[in-house]
Every structure is written in C-alpha cells, then in structure tokens.
Amino acid sequence: MSYYTDHGEVLYQIRLNVSDDFTDNDVLNELLENHNSSLMCQYDAFVFFVRECENKKETDNSLYKWTKDTIEDEVKKAKYEKIYSVYVEKKQVYKEDIADKIIEEITNLNLSTIESIDKFDTQPKNNPKPPKQFRD
C-alpha cells in the first residue's frame, strides 16, 4: 500500500469516534456513497490484518504482535469498536482535499452519535509506534 502519491504528497485518513448509540444512518451512508466511500470499524480492520498476517505466516513483526494483543484485550476491543475509518474508493488513505471535504460534510450533518472526527497523515514521524514490548 502506498502512503504517498506519485508526487510524494502525504496522504490522509479520517477516523470517526462514535458513541455506543452509533448505528448505520441513511444520511451518513448517502454522504459516503457520494464520495465512493465506506466505513470500516477499526477493530474489524485489526482482525482482518491479524488474519492476513497469519495466513501469510508473517507474524514475526511488531505491528502484528501489537495488533494481535489489541484484539485479544477486552478493554482495547471496546475502544476500537467505537472508532470507524473512512475508506475512499476502497483505499485507507487519500488526498487531503478529499479528507477535508468529507470531514466538512460529516460535521455539517451534526450527528449526535459522532463524538469527534480525527484526520491522520501518513508521515511516519506523526504516527505512534507500538509500545516497546512489541517492537522488533
């Protein structure tokens, strides 16, 4: 997966932090469809990642170990079940103008079940590293 465009431009991802009452919402789904986008529960994404690593027998790395620990921890599971990533055209990361437009439109919906919206970039210096016990 590429974290940069062909021109070295940083890419972005939107994450929605939702309440326990969050459910599929027709208005939100329509907005996402208009951007050829969808939501992926962060916990589910972690489960898919772990399964993929195990199927490929690529389990000797820090990201796998941290993610596996996360999905097996009930407290962490509860946390990540309330975070949804926005995928655009089935991609995890996309250009900033797309991210900003989607954030603006979701914000304008004023849905009480969306507690906050985060925008992350793909620059390694801006992303957390697994805790020391999981590092290679």
Secondary structure, DSSP 4 states (H G I P E B T S, - for coil): --SB-TT--B-EEEEEEE-TT----HHHHHHHHHTTEEEEEHHHHHHHHHHHHHHTT---SHHHHHHHHHHH-HHHHHHHTTEEEEEETTBS-B-HHHHHHHHHHHHHH--TTEEEEEEEE--GGGSPPPPGGG--
